[in-house]
Amino acid sequence: MKERLWVKPLGACLLSLLSIVLASCIDQSDFAKNLPEVSLDSVEVFLQILTGGMLAIATFAVGAMVSAYGSASSTATPRSFSVVISDDISQNALSVFIASFIFSVVGLVSLKNGLLDGPGRTVLFGLCIYVYVLVIYSFVKWVDRIARLGRLGTTIASVEKATQLSFKRRCTHPYLKAQPLDESKPAEGTPVFSHKVGNIQRVDIQALQHLAEETDCQISVLCLPGQYASPHLALAKVSGEKAQDPEFDFERILKAFEIGKDRIFDEDPRFGLIVLSEIAGKAMSPAINDPGTAIDVMASLHRLLDAWGAGSEADETEAQYDRIFVPGIKVSDLFEDAFRSLARDAASCVEVLIRMQTVLGALHHNHDAEFKSATYFQAKDVMARAELEMKYQPDLEAVKKAHQTHFQTERS
């Protein structure tokens, strides 16, 4: 819902209408006798100012936001659009501007038709002052934000923040509150195939648990959020006597898998790493040639993967859904998402590859054996690409030196 621009403006508009109703209710209460009276002209002028200005400001705000969204998609990557559009400050400002316009129109109509007497006008005047202050505060705060929204640095920070939240959720529940699936052997049971083509966005583990309890069966989830779904790929397997029944309701399993056109950040930790890697790769294109951005992105990747390593070492919580089995995310997959495409795009850029070896070396020495294996594999892959692409020998020697410095105790 955060990606829908109409949600917050609609809520703010409803609040503005309720404020007029509140003024009308106070006008008919005993409390109204104690309020000072405000002239009709002063309230009317105030509302006319709001009516005349808010629609123009709201239109300007929408134009500026659309421009910023387009800038984010073109300078970074289109996959970052959902993070940029969910910016709370911009949505709050747009909500305030539209709600203020509706508030002033409804208030003006109420005054012109005599729906508010003296005490009601006083309450409305107080509300006008509050709305006026809120508009000024929101506008100043939004101008400061819109100056940065869509800029590459802000987009990188927003993607990192969204990925960090996704990492935190998955580290807390690495198997989505279910039992870990043993991937060393094939899962048993009747396969369930998708009717749709797209990306898995969410899996409702609770719904699967209810079905498993009702039918006394076990369900192995084979595809996590972020994976591609097609009619030839099994999403899950169901084991149990009732699963062999031709009347078994496999549609309930399919409904637990939300499949859409795009990948989303919330339930898909790997997607954030891919988006960051795309931003860095685009910066390394010959048309842009911005190694500094790629180095900045690697700092974000370093922080995220370091947090994943620290979170995965924490004690796992007890599984709430004992009949559901879910695979975990492999560390090697995370490193491939983060570094493989960037190593390809920056294979001839010495400063980026040196920083990559530094980041991989730091992650190599700070975490467990799985991290050590994944980082060493990626570091060797970086070296192999450099040897193929780098024609200037001193640059290649500098990358080799960085690799030996951080992985000197390892053997190929």
ZAMARGU-4260 file (C-alpha; in steps of 0.2 Angstrom, whole numbers, plus 5000, padded with zeros to 4 digits):
<rodrens>
0) 5000/5000/5000 | 5015/5012/5003 | 5018/5011/4984 | 5000/5018/4980 | 5000/5037/4979
5) 4981/5038/4982 | 4981/5030/4999 | 4987/5044/5011 | 4979/5058/5001 | 4962/5049/5003
10) 4965/5047/5021 | 4969/5065/5023 | 4954/5071/5013 | 4943/5060/5025 | 4950/5069/5040
15) 4948/5086/5032 | 4929/5082/5030 | 4928/5075/5047 | 4935/5092/5054 | 4921/5101/5046
20) 4908/5089/5054 | 4917/5092/5070 | 4915/5111/5069 | 4896/5108/5065 | 4894/5097/5080
25) 4903/5109/5092 | 4892/5123/5085 | 4877/5114/5092 | 4884/5109/5109 | 4884/5118/5126
30) 4903/5120/5124 | 4900/5133/5110 | 4893/5146/5122 | 4911/5148/5129 | 4919/5151/5113
35) 4923/5169/5106 | 4915/5174/5090 | 4925/5176/5074 | 4918/5187/5060 | 4912/5178/5044
40) 4923/5189/5033 | 4940/5184/5041 | 4936/5165/5040 | 4930/5167/5022 | 4946/5176/5017
45) 4956/5163/5025 | 4947/5149/5016 | 4948/5158/5000 | 4967/5159/5001 | 4968/5141/5005
50) 4957/5136/4990 | 4966/5147/4978 | 4983/5141/4982 | 4982/5123/4987 | 4976/5116/4971
55) 4991/5124/4962 | 5003/5118/4974 | 4996/5101/4974 | 4998/5101/4955 | 5016/5107/4956
60) 5020/5094/4969 | 5014/5080/4958 | 5024/5087/4943 | 5040/5088/4954 | 5037/5070/4961
65) 5034/5063/4943 | 5050/5071/4937 | 5060/5065/4952 | 5053/5047/4949 | 5058/5048/4931
70) 5076/5054/4936 | 5078/5039/4949 | 5073/5027/4935 | 5085/5034/4922 | 5100/5037/4933
75) 5099/5022/4944 | 5088/5008/4938 | 5069/5005/4935 | 5069/4992/4948 | 5072/5006/4961
80) 5056/5014/4957 | 5045/5006/4970 | 5057/5012/4984 | 5057/5029/4978 | 5039/5031/4975
85) 5036/5025/4993 | 5045/5040/5000 | 5034/5045/5016 | 5039/5064/5016 | 5033/5066/4998
90) 5017/5056/5000 | 5013/5066/5017 | 5016/5083/5008 | 5005/5078/4994 | 4991/5072/5006
95) 4992/5088/5016 | 4990/5099/5000 | 4976/5090/4993 | 4967/5088/5010 | 4969/5107/5013
100) 4961/5111/4996 | 4946/5099/5000 | 4945/5106/5018 | 4944/5124/5012 | 4931/5120/4998
105) 4920/5111/5010 | 4922/5124/5024 | 4918/5138/5011 | 4902/5130/5005 | 4897/5127/5023
110) 4899/5146/5027 | 4890/5152/5012 | 4875/5141/5015 | 4874/5146/5034 | 4878/5129/5041
115) 4890/5136/5054 | 4885/5149/5066 | 4897/5160/5077 | 4905/5146/5088 | 4906/5135/5073
120) 4915/5149/5063 | 4927/5150/5078 | 4931/5132/5078 | 4933/5133/5059 | 4945/5148/5060
125) 4956/5138/5073 | 4956/5123/5061 | 4961/5135/5047 | 4976/5141/5057 | 4981/5123/5060
130) 4980/5119/5042 | 4989/5134/5037 | 5004/5130/5048 | 5004/5112/5043 | 5004/5117/5025
135) 5019/5129/5027 | 5029/5115/5037 | 5025/5102/5025 | 5030/5113/5010 | 5046/5118/5017
140) 5050/5100/5022 | 5045/5093/5006 | 5055/5106/4996 | 5071/5100/5005 | 5066/5082/5001
145) 5062/5084/4983 | 5079/5092/4980 | 5086/5075/4985 | 5073/5063/4979 | 5078/5055/4963
150) 5097/5059/4965 | 5108/5044/4964 | 5114/5045/4981 | 5097/5046/4989 | 5091/5031/4978
155) 5106/5020/4984 | 5102/5025/5002 | 5083/5021/5000 | 5087/5004/4991 | 5099/5000/5005
160) 5087/5004/5019 | 5073/4993/5010 | 5085/4979/5008 | 5091/4981/5026 | 5073/4979/5033
165) 5071/4963/5022 | 5087/4956/5028 | 5082/4959/5046 | 5065/4950/5044 | 5073/4935/5035
170) 5087/4934/5048 | 5074/4934/5062 | 5064/4920/5053 | 5076/4912/5040 | 5063/4899/5036
175) 5048/4910/5037 | 5043/4903/5054 | 5042/4885/5046 | 5053/4870/5047 | 5070/4870/5038
180) 5069/4860/5022 | 5083/4847/5019 | 5089/4851/5002 | 5102/4838/5002 | 5089/4826/4995
185) 5074/4828/4984 | 5058/4833/4993 | 5044/4819/4993 | 5026/4821/4989 | 5014/4827/4975
190) 5021/4842/4965 | 5010/4857/4964 | 5012/4868/4948 | 5008/4886/4945 | 4995/4892/4933
195) 5003/4909/4931 | 5020/4915/4924 | 5029/4928/4935 | 5039/4932/4950 | 5034/4925/4967
200) 5031/4940/4978 | 5024/4932/4994 | 5021/4915/5002 | 5007/4913/5015 | 5014/4901/5026
205) 5000/4902/5039 | 4987/4897/5026 | 4998/4882/5021 | 4999/4877/5039 | 4980/4878/5041
210) 4978/4867/5025 | 4991/4855/5032 | 4982/4853/5048 | 4965/4850/5041 | 4971/4837/5029
215) 4985/4829/5040 | 4999/4832/5028 | 5015/4840/5026 | 5020/4853/5013 | 5037/4857/5006
220) 5039/4874/4999 | 5051/4873/4984 | 5051/4891/4978 | 5054/4907/4989 | 5049/4925/4986
225) 5059/4931/4971 | 5060/4915/4961 | 5052/4914/4944 | 5036/4904/4943 | 5030/4895/4927
230) 5018/4880/4923 | 5033/4868/4922 | 5040/4873/4939 | 5034/4865/4955 | 5030/4878/4968
235) 5028/4865/4982 | 5026/4846/4986 | 5012/4839/4997 | 5015/4822/5006 | 5002/4812/5016
240) 4988/4800/5013 | 4975/4813/5008 | 4987/4821/4996 | 4984/4806/4985 | 4965/4810/4984
245) 4960/4816/4967 | 4948/4828/4976 | 4962/4836/4986 | 4961/4855/4985 | 4978/4860/4977
250) 4970/4877/4973 | 4972/4882/4991 | 4991/4879/4990 | 4992/4890/4974 | 4982/4904/4982
255) 4996/4904/4995 | 5008/4910/4982 | 5006/4928/4977 | 5013/4929/4959 | 5015/4946/4950
260) 5025/4954/4936 | 5038/4962/4947 | 5049/4957/4962 | 5047/4967/4978 | 5059/4971/4992
265) 5048/4966/5007 | 5050/4947/5006 | 5064/4946/4994 | 5081/4950/5002 | 5090/4945/4986
270) 5081/4958/4976 | 5089/4973/4985 | 5106/4966/4981 | 5102/4964/4963 | 5096/4982/4962
275) 5111/4989/4970 | 5122/4979/4958 | 5112/4985/4943 | 5115/5003/4949 | 5134/5000/4951
280) 5134/4991/4934 | 5125/5005/4925 | 5138/5017/4933 | 5152/5007/4925 | 5144/5008/4907
285) 5155/5017/4894 | 5142/5031/4892 | 5143/5035/4911 | 5160/5029/4917 | 5157/5033/4935
290) 5168/5021/4946 | 5165/5031/4961 | 5146/5026/4961 | 5151/5008/4960 | 5163/5010/4975
295) 5149/5018/4985 | 5137/5004/4981 | 5150/4991/4987 | 5150/5000/5004 | 5131/4997/5004
300) 5134/4979/4999 | 5147/4977/5013 | 5136/4984/5026 | 5121/4973/5021 | 5131/4957/5019
305) 5140/4960/5036 | 5123/4962/5044 | 5117/4946/5036 | 5132/4937/5043 | 5129/4944/5060
310) 5110/4940/5059 | 5112/4922/5053 | 5124/4918/5068 | 5110/4923/5080 | 5099/4910/5088
315) 5085/4904/5077 | 5067/4906/5084 | 5057/4890/5086 | 5046/4886/5071 | 5028/4891/5073
320) 5022/4881/5057 | 5028/4863/5060 | 5020/4855/5045 | 5028/4867/5032 | 5046/4865/5026
325) 5055/4880/5018 | 5072/4881/5011 | 5084/4894/5017 | 5094/4907/5007 | 5111/4901/5002
330) 5125/4914/5006 | 5133/4909/4989 | 5118/4915/4980 | 5118/4932/4990 | 5136/4935/4984
335) 5132/4930/4966 | 5118/4943/4966 | 5129/4956/4974 | 5146/4954/4965 | 5145/4943/4949
340) 5137/4956/4937 | 5147/4970/4944 | 5163/4960/4942 | 5159/4957/4924 | 5155/4976/4921
345) 5170/4982/4930 | 5182/4969/4924 | 5194/4982/4917 | 5193/4995/4931 | 5207/4994/4943
350) 5200/5005/4957 | 5183/4995/4957 | 5191/4978/4957 | 5203/4983/4971 | 5189/4989/4982
355) 5179/4973/4978 | 5194/4963/4984 | 5195/4973/5000 | 5176/4971/5003 | 5177/4952/5000
360) 5192/4950/5011 | 5184/4959/5025 | 5168/4948/5024 | 5179/4933/5022 | 5188/4936/5039
365) 5173/4941/5049 | 5161/4927/5047 | 5159/4908/5047 | 5164/4895/5035 | 5150/4897/5023
370) 5155/4915/5021 | 5173/4911/5018 | 5169/4899/5004 | 5157/4911/4995 | 5169/4926/4997
375) 5184/4916/4991 | 5174/4910/4976 | 5169/4927/4971 | 5187/4934/4974 | 5194/4921/4962
380) 5180/4925/4949 | 5185/4943/4950 | 5203/4939/4947 | 5199/4927/4932 | 5189/4941/4924
385) 5203/4954/4927 | 5215/4943/4919 | 5204/4941/4903 | 5200/4960/4902 | 5214/4970/4909
390) 5227/4974/4896 | 5238/4986/4906 | 5250/4974/4916 | 5253/4986/4931 | 5234/4987/4934
395) 5232/4968/4934 | 5247/4967/4946 | 5238/4979/4958 | 5222/4969/4958 | 5233/4953/4961
400) 5242/4961/4975 | 5225/4966/4983 | 5219/4948/4981 | 5234/4941/4989 | 5234/4953/5004
405) 5216/4948/5009 | 5217/4930/5004 | 5235/4925/5006 | 5231/4910/5018 | 5219/4902/5005
410) 5223/4889/4992 | 5216/4888/4975
</rodrens>
